[in-house]
Amino acid sequence: MSTPARKRLMRDFKRLQQDPPAGISGAPQDNNIMLWNAVIFGPDDTPWDGGTFKLTLQFSEDYPNKPPTVRFVSRMFHPNTVAGTKVLIRFDLLLVYADGSICLDILQNQWSPIYDVAAILTSIQSLLCDPNPNSPANSEAARMFSENKREYNRRVREIVEQSWTAD
C-alpha cells in the first residue's frame, strides 16, 4: 500500500542516497520503509571525531506532518544525558538518555513537514558538540564539561572507542 507517508519516505531515501550530507547515513530496514537504521559519524576535529553512533527512526503514517521517534542505539556520554530515560534533543540543546530516545525541537514543537531524514540526522550530529551544561540531564557530564574539559573529552573518547566495537 502506497500512502503519502510511504511516498515521502521513499523520496527522502532517494534524496539521501543521491546527495548524502557528510557524516550521516540512513536507510529503511528490510521491507519496512517505516523503520530506519541510521549512523552518525562524530564531527571532525571534536572529541566525537571518529565515533560511529547508531540510531533508529520510527515513522508513523502521519509523517511528514508528525515527526518520527528517534533513538540512539549507541551508548552516549553527554551533559544532557540521563541513564534510564529517553533522549531529548532540541535545536539548542542535546539531551541524550540511556534508552536512546531523542527530543529535538524539530522533533517536537518546532516540527515542520519541510524537515526530512537528512535534516533530522544532520541536526543531531551538529548538536553532539554543542551541549548545554546549564540545563543538565547528566550532572556528572555537565560538571566535567564545565570544570574539567580534559576529563570530559577523555570520557567522550571512551564512548567513541566503544562505538567502534558495539553491536
C-alpha positions in Angstrom: 0.0 0.0 0.0 1.4 3.4 -1.0 0.4 6.1 1.4 1.5 9.7 1.5 3.9 8.9 4.3 5.5 6.0 2.5 5.8 8.0 -0.7 7.5 10.8 1.2 9.9 8.3 2.9 10.8 6.9 -0.5 11.6 10.4 -1.7 13.6 11.1 1.5 15.6 7.9 1.0 16.3 8.6 -2.7 17.5 12.1 -1.8 19.7 10.7 1.0 21.2 8.2 -1.5 21.8 10.8 -4.2 23.1 13.6 -2.1 24.1 12.4 1.4 25.2 15.0 3.9 28.7 14.5 5.2 28.9 12.1 8.2 25.4 10.7 8.1 23.8 7.7 6.5 20.4 6.1 6.8 18.2 3.5 5.2 15.0 1.7 5.8 15.2 -1.7 7.5 14.5 -4.7 5.2 10.9 -4.5 3.8 9.9 -1.7 6.2 10.0 1.8 4.9 8.6 3.0 8.3 11.6 1.9 10.4 15.1 3.2 9.5 18.6 2.5 10.8 21.0 5.4 10.7 24.6 6.1 11.6 26.0 9.5 12.6 29.8 9.9 12.5 31.3 12.2 15.1 32.2 15.6 13.6 35.8 16.1 12.7 38.1 17.9 15.0 35.9 17.4 18.0 36.1 14.9 20.9 33.4 12.9 18.9 35.7 12.6 15.9 35.9 9.0 14.7 32.8 7.8 16.5 30.1 5.9 14.7 26.7 6.3 16.5 23.8 4.2 15.6 20.2 5.4 15.7 16.7 4.2 14.8 13.9 6.3 13.3 10.3 5.0 13.6 7.9 6.8 11.3 4.1 6.8 11.5 1.5 7.1 8.8 1.2 10.8 9.8 4.8 11.6 8.5 5.7 14.2 7.4 3.0 16.0 9.3 4.3 14.4 12.5 7.9 13.7 13.3 9.5 10.3 13.7 10.6 8.8 17.0 14.4 8.8 17.0 16.5 6.8 19.4 20.2 6.3 19.8 21.2 2.7 19.9 24.8 3.5 20.8 25.9 4.4 24.3 26.4 8.1 24.9 28.1 10.4 27.5 26.9 13.9 27.2 25.9 16.8 29.7 22.3 16.4 28.6 22.2 12.6 29.0 20.5 10.7 31.8 20.6 7.0 32.4 17.3 5.2 32.2 15.2 7.8 30.4 14.7 8.8 26.8 16.9 11.1 24.7 15.8 14.6 24.3 17.4 16.6 21.5 16.5 20.2 20.8 17.9 22.6 18.3 19.7 24.5 21.0 20.2 21.6 23.4 21.0 17.9 23.1 19.5 15.6 25.7 20.5 12.0 25.2 19.2 9.5 27.6 20.2 5.9 28.2 17.4 4.3 26.3 18.4 6.4 23.3 15.1 8.3 22.6 15.5 11.8 21.4 13.6 15.1 21.8 14.8 17.6 19.3 12.8 20.9 18.9 12.3 19.8 15.3 11.1 16.5 16.6 8.7 18.2 18.9 7.0 21.6 18.9 9.2 23.1 16.1 8.4 20.3 13.7 7.7 21.2 10.1 6.9 18.8 7.2 9.8 20.6 5.4 12.3 18.6 7.5 13.4 15.4 6.0 15.5 12.5 7.3 18.7 14.2 6.3 17.8 17.4 8.2 17.0 15.3 11.3 20.2 13.4 11.3 22.3 16.5 10.5 20.8 18.4 13.4 21.5 15.6 15.8 25.1 15.3 14.5 25.8 19.0 14.9 24.4 19.0 18.5 26.8 16.4 19.8 29.4 19.1 20.1 27.2 21.8 21.4 26.0 20.7 24.9 24.1 22.9 27.3 25.7 22.3 30.7 23.4 24.9 32.3 20.4 22.6 31.7 22.0 19.2 32.6 20.3 15.9 32.5 23.6 14.2 33.4 25.1 16.3 36.2 28.4 14.4 36.1 29.0 15.1 32.4 27.8 18.7 32.8 30.2 19.3 35.7 33.1 17.7 33.8 32.3 19.7 30.6 32.3 23.0 32.7 35.1 22.3 35.2 37.4 19.7 33.7 37.2 19.7 29.9 40.2 17.4 29.6 38.4 14.6 31.6 35.2 15.2 29.8 36.9 14.8 26.5 38.6 11.6 27.7 35.2 10.2 28.6 33.8 11.1 25.3 36.8 9.4 23.6 35.9 6.3 25.6 32.4 6.4 24.1 33.9 7.0 20.7 36.1 3.9 21.0 33.2 1.8 22.3 31.2 2.9 19.2 33.7 1.0 17.0 33.0 -2.3 18.6 29.5 -2.0 19.8 26.8 -4.1 18.1 
